[in-house]
């Protein structure tokens, strides 16, 4: 079975930005933080789940224009098989000077007997 955490981490690493799980302590102009991994069974038939769905949140932080990075990130996530990618409104954090762009996404695995 696929390790979805490892897949997400490897996909984010292709952005060539610092990537952290849950907390980033650096001071780069752009970086990614991800968390989640909530897992649920869905698509039931005969009282058995046919699919596992994983939910993640990826957060892009940027002190400069982030649109190109966001487009690249969405493309890489789709290529890796992530679905339901939802980009939330940009939150500007005055105390740090970062634009914070939350992104929700899902990954589905068809369960085998």
FENQUI-V380476 format. One record per residue. N is the residue number from 1. RES is the residue in three letters. PSI is psi in whole degrees, -180 to 180 (* if undefined). D_FIRST is the distance of its C-alpha to the first C-alpha in Angstrom with 2 decimals. Layout:
n->N res->RES psi->PSI d_first->D_FIRST
n->N res->RES psi->PSI d_first->D_FIRST
//
This chain:
n->1 res->UNK psi->146 d_first->0.00
n->2 res->UNK psi->143 d_first->3.78
n->3 res->UNK psi->102 d_first->6.61
n->4 res->UNK psi->-36 d_first->9.08
n->5 res->UNK psi->-46 d_first->11.97
n->6 res->UNK psi->-39 d_first->11.83
n->7 res->UNK psi->-46 d_first->11.70
n->8 res->UNK psi->-45 d_first->14.61
n->9 res->UNK psi->-45 d_first->16.47
n->10 res->UNK psi->-38 d_first->16.38
n->11 res->UNK psi->-45 d_first->17.54
n->12 res->UNK psi->-34 d_first->20.28
n->13 res->UNK psi->-27 d_first->21.37
n->14 res->UNK psi->-15 d_first->22.37
n->15 res->UNK psi->-15 d_first->25.07
n->16 res->UNK psi->37 d_first->26.88
n->17 res->UNK psi->157 d_first->27.77
n->18 res->UNK psi->137 d_first->27.25
n->19 res->UNK psi->132 d_first->23.99
n->20 res->UNK psi->153 d_first->23.74
n->21 res->UNK psi->123 d_first->21.73
n->22 res->UNK psi->-42 d_first->24.20
n->23 res->UNK psi->136 d_first->27.40
n->24 res->UNK psi->131 d_first->29.08
n->25 res->UNK psi->4 d_first->32.36
n->26 res->UNK psi->-175 d_first->33.49
n->27 res->UNK psi->28 d_first->36.21
n->28 res->UNK psi->160 d_first->34.95
n->29 res->UNK psi->-30 d_first->36.07
n->30 res->UNK psi->141 d_first->32.52
n->31 res->UNK psi->167 d_first->29.20
n->32 res->UNK psi->140 d_first->25.91
n->33 res->UNK psi->134 d_first->24.63
n->34 res->UNK psi->154 d_first->21.40
n->35 res->UNK psi->173 d_first->20.40
n->36 res->UNK psi->-133 d_first->18.63
n->37 res->UNK psi->10 d_first->15.05
n->38 res->UNK psi->134 d_first->16.38
n->39 res->UNK psi->137 d_first->13.90
n->40 res->UNK psi->151 d_first->15.28
n->41 res->UNK psi->137 d_first->14.77
n->42 res->UNK psi->180 d_first->16.81
n->43 res->UNK psi->69 d_first->18.09
n->44 res->UNK psi->143 d_first->19.25
n->45 res->UNK psi->131 d_first->20.69
n->46 res->UNK psi->43 d_first->22.45
n->47 res->UNK psi->14 d_first->21.53
n->48 res->UNK psi->137 d_first->17.75
n->49 res->UNK psi->138 d_first->15.51
n->50 res->UNK psi->-14 d_first->14.01
n->51 res->UNK psi->142 d_first->12.36
n->52 res->UNK psi->135 d_first->11.04
n->53 res->UNK psi->132 d_first->13.07
n->54 res->UNK psi->137 d_first->13.24
n->55 res->UNK psi->134 d_first->16.80
n->56 res->UNK psi->158 d_first->18.10
n->57 res->UNK psi->128 d_first->21.62
n->58 res->UNK psi->135 d_first->22.62
n->59 res->UNK psi->121 d_first->26.28
n->60 res->UNK psi->126 d_first->28.32
n->61 res->UNK psi->133 d_first->31.55
n->62 res->UNK psi->138 d_first->34.36
n->63 res->UNK psi->3 d_first->38.07
n->64 res->UNK psi->-175 d_first->38.67
n->65 res->UNK psi->127 d_first->37.88
n->66 res->UNK psi->-2 d_first->34.16
n->67 res->UNK psi->-45 d_first->34.04
n->68 res->UNK psi->-44 d_first->33.04
n->69 res->UNK psi->-41 d_first->30.24
n->70 res->UNK psi->-43 d_first->29.01
n->71 res->UNK psi->-43 d_first->29.05
n->72 res->UNK psi->-43 d_first->27.16
n->73 res->UNK psi->-47 d_first->24.50
n->74 res->UNK psi->-42 d_first->24.05
n->75 res->UNK psi->-46 d_first->23.81
n->76 res->UNK psi->-40 d_first->21.12
n->77 res->UNK psi->-44 d_first->19.01
n->78 res->UNK psi->-43 d_first->19.48
n->79 res->UNK psi->-31 d_first->18.69
n->80 res->UNK psi->-6 d_first->15.28
n->81 res->UNK psi->6 d_first->14.55
n->82 res->UNK psi->145 d_first->15.84
n->83 res->UNK psi->173 d_first->18.24
n->84 res->UNK psi->38 d_first->21.13
n->85 res->UNK psi->117 d_first->22.40
n->86 res->UNK psi->119 d_first->25.58
n->87 res->UNK psi->120 d_first->28.02
n->88 res->UNK psi->167 d_first->30.27
n->89 res->UNK psi->145 d_first->33.94
n->90 res->UNK psi->130 d_first->34.87
n->91 res->UNK psi->118 d_first->36.12
n->92 res->UNK psi->126 d_first->38.74
n->93 res->UNK psi->102 d_first->39.01
n->94 res->UNK psi->-35 d_first->42.67
n->95 res->UNK psi->-26 d_first->42.42
n->96 res->UNK psi->-19 d_first->39.97
n->97 res->UNK psi->11 d_first->40.78
n->98 res->UNK psi->142 d_first->37.18
n->99 res->UNK psi->131 d_first->36.03
n->100 res->UNK psi->116 d_first->32.88
n->101 res->UNK psi->104 d_first->30.65
n->102 res->UNK psi->139 d_first->27.92
n->103 res->UNK psi->124 d_first->25.03
n->104 res->UNK psi->144 d_first->22.66
n->105 res->UNK psi->165 d_first->19.43
n->106 res->UNK psi->157 d_first->16.42
n->107 res->UNK psi->132 d_first->12.93
n->108 res->UNK psi->138 d_first->11.72
n->109 res->UNK psi->125 d_first->8.58
n->110 res->UNK psi->124 d_first->9.85
n->111 res->UNK psi->141 d_first->8.95
n->112 res->UNK psi->156 d_first->9.52
n->113 res->UNK psi->* d_first->12.36
//
